[in-house]
Amino acid sequence: MKKKLNIAFIWHFHQPNYQPDYDSDFLLPWVRLHASKDYLDMLKRIDKFENLKLNFNFSPVLLGDLQKYARGYKDIHLWLLIKEINDLTFQDKIFILNNYFDLNYKNMVLKRPYFTELYNTRANAKAINTQMFTSQQYADIMANFTLCWIDESFKNDYPVLVELFDKQKDFSLDDRKKIYDIQLDIIKRILVEYKNYQDKNKIEVSISPYYHPVLPLLLDFKNKEIKNYENLPHNSLYISDSKEQIDLAVDKYIEIFGKKPNGIWLSEQCVCAKTAELIAKKDFNWTVLDEGILSKSIKKEFIRDFEGNLENPFALNTNYRTKTKNPINILFADSFFSNLLNFGYGNYDYRIAANDMYEKIKTIQSKLQSSPREDHILTIALDGENCWETYQNDGSDFLDALYGLINADESLETVLVNEFIEKAKPDILENLKPGSWINRNFDLWIGESTKNIAWLYLTSVTNDFLNYKKEILEKTTNAKEKKEIKRLLELAHRELLVCQGSDWYWWYGEPNESRSDGIFDFLFRTHLMNVYQFLGLDIPQYLTVPLANATTRPLRNPICEISPSLSCYDSNKEWENAGLIFVPDGPTSNINRLIKNIYFGYDKKYIYYRFELNKNSIKMHYNQIEKQIAIYFTSDKSSCFSPVRFVSKNENAIYPIIKNQFSRELRFVFDNKNVSKLYLNKACPWGLWTSLQAKNSKIAYNDVIELKVAYSDLNFENNEFSFFIIDLSNELINEAYPQDALIDLKY
């Protein structure tokens, strides 16, 4: 008799927070749209298959948002959908043109012929013109778009939906309100149905940390898996928040399902030893991670043949338990299946795709026949909502075919994770390595310049919050006032928890692009600004500027060593292999910026700088403005550190990086013709500075400023240090380069 293979399907549902504050409407519609297309449909499919058992995961913020929609909260798309067309403003129409065509053309648009005509008209337009559609056509665009996001399986539940699907044009306001009413009813059913199915033991529902934070980053920035971790803020601030993200998640789960969850899907399947210890202490029985983490942990690469079949599936198709004081059970997902489902099978006929996946499962089962274990498990865990847009009929045909093949095969059994873990003996995992579901590292959330500045913003606001909290609670003695202050502090702290979510950092910077990057940036900064509003404090100016405009990072690092002559000319290409900090022009800031570009490089004795000055700057045209540039250095081996001793004209305009402390300060002053000597200072106890001689360093000026700074003058104890640069004109902090993280140098 063939040995049975257990299969755990785990479908992950997650949407970030799209509200600018807790009680406002949503700026983006994706919770509502996926609710009517995916969440309930994925669950109810079980009814077709007698033996099918499935596992689902919800992020708690998504659960809360579904509850809000059920109570009547709306989003911008929805308000326009149910608005009288004659009341649509010019801005409303611009919004529709920019946002109501964001869906899969092949599998969603083309099935509605009239919508296809409207879509093509918009797609072929050379410029946005609100006159390209009539008022009725704007109504038809919104109605057709929304209908594309309702799964056709609901026609059996809502007879009026059949009429609406058949209708192509001339949608009335009453029609559009009916579409919303159907969506609203579907949303109200989702959580009730999931609880019913879990109570019947047909599914298991797990949870994630509340606002979907990457816990390893909150618990431990100082991890070699993180690029440039030395320049990131100290993150002991977030240890208690990590625990609270989990506690809030458990509370939300109990509220909906009436019991504690057994499993936790760590956000982005990101893990480290401290994270595993934390979730074990919080009484979770299991989690699921990507196969790449297992590969790192057991130092074994999983080799596949040209069809993707594992040569040796034994280690991957096994359940594990960590060898720690507080152990946690772990399943490791087969990422090959995740990739096929996400990016491959949607391009094939559903019958071919389903049979291919079934055959690959049977190949694994065949290879496991020689294993001494009786309880191998194949874990297929992935996003359960975003991939189906690439499939015909929203993936229904494919899933029905796949589930049907598995359900009819008595040697395959779909299982609930906790039930399997309770009866299957685990292998012991000696050493759990850190990483995530993608590239086995955390690079998609940290290390890149814009991502790092977002972390610096969060840390700066968190520090302001903690300092204010300590100060206000110490000086407030009136019981009634203290109660109100604590309420406001809780509201402010919730905003910080929101800003710990993974999605902000995923979409910031490279390489991801959401088509809504500006809205994500606005939401992130708005939540940080809300902290100050709750506390009655002035909002820092830097939070009012989009992060894309706040980031200045090297466009390139030095290619090789350089030793320029400080001739202040570049005819001999002395600086072509230097690193470059590009200072972007802005529509308003260009006239105020003193520096245009900064080159830097090094050799065995010196670090070199070349400052190209902005000739259009107002500072260059007025001699009464004292032009000054400072370079601040730091090294981990330094014995003393002191703060930047210059102030900003506006304290709220200080970028977070300036709040760090440094071990060396190098300054020079110049006008339109002359430059001063180099002034070098060293940090000393009590946050003070003392003078040093820059006897081996040199500066030159002729339209550009070039200098070489001798390592012997800096006198660091090792050959590694970091630096950043400030425009200190009139002895006020004007600009910092970069603004997000120090630049590291090792010579």
ABEGO torsion letter per residue (X at the ends): XBBBBBBBBBBBBBBBBABABAABBBABAAAAAAAAAAAAAAAAAAAABAABBBBBBBBAAAAAAAAAAAAGBBBAAAAAAABBAAABBAAAAAAAAAAAABBBAAAAAAABAAAAAAAAAAAABABBBAAABBAAAAAAAAAAAAAAABBAAAAAABAAAAAAAABABGBBAAAAAAAAAAAAAAAAAAAAAAAAAAAAGABBBBBBBAAGBBAAAAABABBAABBGAAABBBAAAAAAAAAAAAAAAAAAAAAAAGBBBABBBBBGGBBBAAAAAAAAAAGBABBBBBAAAAAAAAGBBBBBBAAGBBABAAAAABBBBBBBABBBBBBBBBAAAAAAAAAAAAABBAAAAAAAAAAAAAAAAAAAAABABABBBBBBBBBAAAAAAABBGGGAAAAAAAAAAAAABAABBBBBAAAAAAABBBBBBABBBBEBABGGBAAAABGBAAAAAAAAAAAAAAAAAAAAAAAAAAABABAAAAAAAAAAAAAAAAAAAAAABAAAAAABEOABBAGAAAAAAAAAAAAAAAAAAAAGBBBBAAAABBAAAABBBBABBBABBBBBAGAGBAAAGAAAABBBBBBBBBAAAAAABABABBBBBBBAABBBBBBBBBAABAAAABAABBBBBBBBBBBAABABBBBBABBBABAAABBAAAABBBABBBBBBBBAABBBBBBBBBBBBGGBBBBBBBAABBBBBBGBBBBBBBAAAAGBABABBBBBBBBABGGBBABBOBAABBBBBBX
